Amino acid sequence: MTNLAVPTAPAAAAGTDVRTTTIAATLAAFAEGLRYDAIPAEVRERARYLMLDAIGIAYASSTYDFAHRSLSAVADLSEGWGDTPVIAFPQRLQLRDAMLMNGILVHGLDFDDTHSAGIIHSTAACLPAALGVAAKLGLGGRDLVAAYVTGMEAGTRLGAVARGGFHQVGFHPTGLVGAFSATLIAGRLLGLTAKQLTMAQGIALSTAAGSLEFLNDGAWTKRMHPGWAAVCGYTSASLARQGFMGPVNAYEGRFGLFASHLQNWKDTDLSLATAGLGERWELADVAVKPLPACHFTHASADAAAILREKHGLKVSDIRSVRALVPKEVVKTVCEPVANKKRPQNSYDAQFSIPYIVATALARGSFGLEHLREEALADPEVLALAQRVEYETDPASPFPKYYSGEVVVTTNDGRELRQREEMNRGCADRPITNAEIERKFLANARLAVSAARADEVRDLVLAMEKLDARELAEGLAALG
């Protein structure tokens, strides 16, 4: 069992240089100093709804095979069971293992929120870290919310520095950057000083990870990235709490995050990592997903569905299809072409422009039902996917918006075109809190009764009046 009652050691050995001009020091000061009452009421409200969205997805994930296999594996890591609740399950795990499991559940269906500029699924790492540590320490819901907002503000900015560059060299920023978000969350809740928080981020640099190799075969590894980030964050903060020293320049150093994980990193604007902290709230720009697939595919999916409805298209009418996408997303959702045109599993499908566009043209929508085995084997959709080609869009506004355009050429020679400049859910075309609530209920009801889903919703939206342990227990499955 994790012991949180040990005395806190000095922040670092005498002479350690923790300069206030580094990114890590600036983020540390923000994490230490941010007060709950300084967070605007509308930001706190949106934070609760973003967490509600994530928890609904976790409930939906609990009905899938990957969730049960993950729980069995994580229970082995715990060498039995612990006392930390898991969302949507009755089992209890050791704290770090519960964080890993909750992250898998939130991110497991690729239905969770995305910060557009950072291209990061922020909540998937921040919620498991904040919920786990706050509950373990018996802190209040207000502490949980403030810590969650802290991690979201830091992580989204760090991701934005890269401007999609992490993806181009095969790193998944949700896992990579999420480790630093979770470190600040855990460190804040553990009461670390700014100096200790700076050390903790340096320690996290040696733990942060997340490979995009899963894109080649639909492997499950992406599902674990945010939960692992939460584990890294708690580990890093705990080490720093006891005086373990980490490098000061975690981000801009010679072998820091950006130099080691980006091409042409010297062209990046490092000021984005800390710009407007405490004044401009990036959490308000986090996009909630209306579709259970990579956010890069959403605009194309919507464009395809609109074309079908507007023109009464049938699959038999379609000769060929072109999807115009931002050049920065090609490696993620368009290549390798053979895999994208014939997905081997649901995860493959969620990152496939050909499959998703073909599904929207053939079925009028794209949802969780189109990730089932029978849907993935649908001969009509698969045949249409073979006729979907991609082109890079020279007019794309990426990363501000994840635009998409679909051009259908019919058998009678017509060219039908639909462009979605702004993907649904982005900051300028947001999903409302009421829509998030409806999405939560639809997802949660895949696992529990309508009455139980309503109960969980009410619990989450009232979290600031509860203690975090009460919230965590309330999210677990009833015994």
N, C-alpha and C positions, 0 to 999 in steps of 0.2 A: 504494500500500500504506500502511496506517495506521502511523504512526511512534509507538511508545509509549516511546521511549527519550529523548525530549527532557527537558531539566531542568524541574523544577516551579517555576513562578513563585510569588511571594508570594500569600497567600490573597486579599487585597484591599487596596485603597489605604488608607493611614493615615486613621484617623478613621471608617471604615465601622462602623456600629452593628450588630453581630450580637448581639442580646440573647438571653440563655438562656431567656427566658420565652416565646418564640414557638414555635408548633408545629414550624416548620422546624428551629429550633435544638434542640428536644428530640429530634426524629427523627434529626437529624444526630449528636447525642451518642450516641444508641442505636446508630446504624450504625457509628460509629467505635469504640465501646467493646465491642460484643458479642463475646464470645469463643466459639469452637466448643465448648469444654468446658462453658460455662455453659448451653448448650442441652440440655435433658433428652434422654436417649437415645431415649425413645419419640417425641419430636418429630422428632429427626433421622431416625429410622426412617420415620415417616409422610412426611417430606419426600422421602425416596428413592422411596417408593411413589407419591406424587403426581407426581413427575417421571416415573416409569415409566409411569403412566397417560397422561401427556401425550405421551410418546415413542411409545407404541403408536398413539395417534390420529394422530400425524404420519405414521407408516408407512401407516396406512389412507388418509390424505389423499393420499398420493403416488400412489394408483391413480386419482385423479379428475382430470378435465380442468382444473379451476380451478388445481390445483397446477402442472401443466405450463405453463399460460399464465402463471402468476405467475413461475415460474422463468425463462421466456424474457424477461419484462419486467424482472425484477431483474437478469438477466445484462446486459441493455442498460444499466441504471444503472451496473453495475460496469465498463462498457466492455470487456467480456471476462470474465476470470475472476480470482480471487484465490487466497488460501491458507487460507480458513476453511471447514471442512466444513459441509455441509448435511445435516440428518437425512434418512435414507432415499434420498438421491441421491448419485451419484458426483461431481458437480460441486463445485468450490470457488469461493467468492465473496469479495469484499471484506468486511471484518468487519461493517459496518453493514448491508450488503445481505444477508448470511447471517442476521443477527438478524431482519430483516424477513421473510425467507423462512421461517425456522423458526417464527416467530409465526403466519404464515399456515397452516402445516401443522398446528400444534397446535390452532388455533382453527377451522380450516376446516370441520369437520363439526359444530361446536357440540356436541361430545361431551365437552368438557373441564370441569374442576372449577369450582365456584362457591362463594364464601363467602357464606352466606345473608344475614347482616346487612349486609355490604358490597355485596351483589348485584354481585359482580365476579369475573371469570374470572382469578384472580390468577396462576396458574402460566403462563398463556399469554404473559404479558409477562415474568415473573420468570425463567423457565427460559431463553429465548433470550438475555436479558441476562447472566445468570450464566454460562451455558455459553460464550457467545461471548467475553466479556472474560477469564474465567479461563483459557480455552484459549489465547487470544492471548498472555497474559502468562506462560504456562507454570506456572500455580499448581497447587496440589494439590486433590484432590477435597474435602478438608475445607474449604478456602477457598471452593470453589464452594457447598457445602452451607450454610455459615454466611452467605454473601452472599444466597443464595436465601431462607433463613429471614428474614433482615433485611428484604428486600423484601416478602415475604409478610406479615410482622407489621405493617409500615407501611401497605401498600396496603389491607389488609382493614379497618384502623381508619379510614383516611381515607374509604373507601367507606361505612362504617357511619355516619359523621356525617350523610350525606345522607338515610338512611332511605328510599331509593327516589326521592328528589327529583330526582336527575339525569335519570332516565327520564322524569319528568313534563314536563320542558322540552326533551326531545329529545337529551340527551347520553348516550353510552354509557360508563359508568364504567370498563369494562375498558381502553379506550384513554385516557380522560381521566386517571383516577387511576393507571393503569399506568405512565404516563410518570414519575411521581414515585417509584414503587416501583423502576423500572429505574434512575433517577438515583441512588438510594441504593445499589443493588447495584453499579453501575458505579463510583461514587465510592469505595465501600468497597474494591473490588478494586484500584482505581488508587492507593489509599493516601492519599486526600484527608483533610485535617484536618476537624474539626467545623465550623470557619468556612467552609472551602471547600465542604463538603457543604451548608451553609445557602445559600450563594450558588448552588450547583448547582440546588437546588430552586426558587429564584427564577427561574433561567433556564428551567427546565422549564415554568414557568407560561406562558411564551410559545410553547411548542411542543406542549403537551398538547392532544389533540383526540379526536373520536369522535362522529359524528352518527348518530342513529337513523333517518334518512330512508330507509334501506334497507328499513324495515318496510313501506313503501308499495308496493314492487314486487319485493321479493326480490333486490335488488341485492347484489353480492358485497362491498361495502365493509367490512362488519363483520369479515370475515375478516382484513383487514389491520390492524385497530386495535391488537391487542397487539404485533405485530411492529413497527409504527410507534412504539408507546410505547417499546419497547426501543431503537430508533434514537434517539429523543428523549432517553432517559436517558443513553446513552453520549455523545451530542453535548453535552448539558448538563454532564455531569461533566468532559468533556475541556476545555470552555471554562473552567469554574471552576478547573480544575487550573492553568491558565495565567494566572489572575488576573482573568478576565472577571467583571464584577460583575453580580449579579442582585438583585432586590428581597428584602428581609429577610422581609417578611410575605407569603409566598407563599400562605398559606391564609386567614388571618383579616384580611388587609389590605382597604383600601377597595375595591380592584379585584382582590382575591385570588380564589382558586379558588372559595370558597363564595359570596362576594358576587356574583361574575360568572356563576356557573353554577347557582344555585339560586333558586327563588322563596321568599320568606319565610325567607331564610337566617338571620336574626337569632333565629329560634325554634329553631335547631339547637343541639345540645349539643356544642360544640367539644371538650370534655374527652375525648370518645370517641376522638379522633384519637391520643391518647397514653396513654390509660388502661391501666395494667397492663403497660406495656412491660417485657419481661424477666422478668415474674412470671406473667402469664396468657398462654398461647400460642394465639393465634387460628388458627394453622395447624391445630390439632387440630379446629377446627370447620369446616374446608373440606369441602364436600360433593362427593363423586365422583358423576358422572352414570351412572345405569344405562341411560338412554335417550338417543339422539342427537338431542336437540331442546332448545329453550329450557327451562330448569329450571322456569319458571312453568307448564309444561304437564304435568309428570310425574305429579303426584297425580291429575289428571283422567284421564290415560291409564291409570294403574293402576286407578282406580275403574271405568273403562269395561271393562277386561279382566276384572276380578273379576266384574262384573255379568254379562258374557257367559258366563263359566264357571259361576257359581253358579246361573244360571237357564236355562242352555242356550239363550240367545237366538240367534235368527237375524235377519238384517237385515229379512226379510219380516215379522217380529213387531213391529217398532218403528214406532210412529206419530210420536213426537217425542222430542227429547232436550233437557234443560237442563243446562248446566254452570255450577256456582257457583264463581266465582273471586274472589280478592282484588281490590278496586277498583283497587289500585295497578298491577295488571298488565294492565288492560284495553287500554290504548294499545299494549301490546307484542304481545299474543297474541290479541286479539279484534277489533281494528279495524285498517284499514277492513274492514267486514263482508264486502263482495263479494270482496275478495282472499282473506280467510281461508277462505271457503267454497269457493273454487275456486283453489287455489294455482297460480301460473304456473311455479314451478320448485321445486327441493328446498329452497332457503332460505326461500321463502315458506311451504312446508309445515312447516318446523321451528318456525315461530312462529305456528302456527294451531291454536287450540283446536278448531274444527269439524273440520278434517281429521284431527288426531291422535286425537280422541275417536271419530270415525267409523271410523278405521282399527282402533283397539283393539276396538271393538264388532264390527266385521266380520271381523277377522282374528285377534283374540285377543292381539295384541301390537303394539309399535311399534319398529321397528329400522331399520338402514341400508337393508335391502331395500325398505322402504316409501318410500324417497326416490328410487328409480330412476324413470326416465321412464314405464315401463309401469305402475308403481304409481300415479303421479300422474295417470294417465289412466284409472284403474279406474272404470268407470261406476257400479258398485254403491256404492263408497266415496264417490264424489262426490255421488251422489244422497242418500246418508245424511247427508253433511256439510251439505246444504241444510236438513236438519231439525234441526240442532244450533243452539240459541240459547244465549246466555250471560246470566248474572245476576251482579251483585256479591254477595259473601258477607258479610253483616254480622257473622258470627262468625269471620271469618278471623283467624288468629294472625300474619299477615304483619307484618314480614319474618322473624320467628323461624322460621316454617315456611311453605313455599309450598303451602298446602292446596288441595284440590280435591274437589268433590262432583259426581256425575253422577246425574241423575234421568231415568229412561227411562219413558215412557208407552207401553204396548203397545196393539196394535190391539184387544185384548179388554178394555181398560179398566184394567189393573193399573198401579200406579205403583211402580217399582222404584228403590231409592235406595242409593247406596254413597258413603261419605265417607272420604277419606284425609286425616286431619288433619295428619300429618307426611309430607312427601315422602321417598321412599327416598333414602338417602345423606346426609340432614341429620345434624347433630351428635348428635341423640338417636335416630337410626335409621341408623347409619353403614354404609357399605360397608366390609367388612373388607379387610385387606391381601391375604388369599388371594383374595378376590373381585376386587380390583384386578388381581392377577396373571393371573387367568383372562380378565378383560376385555382386558388388554394382549396376551395370546397370541392371542385371537380377532381383535383388530384388526391386530396385526403380521402374522399369517398371511395376511391379504388381500394382502400385498405380497411376503412372503418365505416361505421354507420353514419348517417347524416347527423344524428344527435351528437355522436362523439366528435365529429368534425366541427360542429358548431361550438362544442365545449373547448376544443383545442384553440380554435380561432379566438374565442373570448379570452382565454388564458394569455395568449401571445399578445393581443392588443392591450391587455392590462398589465403587461410585464413590469412596468415602472412602479406599480403598487405592490409588487410581490418581492420576495427574496428569490435569488437566482436558483437556489436549490429547489424551491417549490415549483418554479417554472420547469426546470429540468425533469423533475419527477412527473409533472403533469404531461410532459411530452412523450414519456415512455408509454408503451402499451400496457393496458390494464392487466393485472395478473389474473 
